[in-house]
C-alpha cells in the first residue's frame, strides 16, 4: 500500500516529536545525575568529618533493592535497573574518594 505524501509527513512529524521528547528526558536524566553527584560530594565531606567509611554494603544493597522495586513498579526490567544503579553507585564511590578524600 502506498502512503500519500501528507500521511508520510504526519508520520515524520510524529517521529520528530517523539525524538524531541526522548531528548528532553535524556537531559533530565543527566541533570538528575549531576544533582546526585553534588549530593554525593556533600556526603563524602560529612563522612570524612565523622570518620565514616565510604563503602556501606548494607546501604548499597538496600538502595539497589529499593530501585529495583521502584523500577518494576514502572514496568522496567529489574536487571536493567540493577546494572544501571550499580554503575551509578560505582561512580559515586569514585567521586567520594577523589573529591573529598
Order of alpha helices (4+ residues) and beta strands (2+ residues): alpha-alpha-alpha
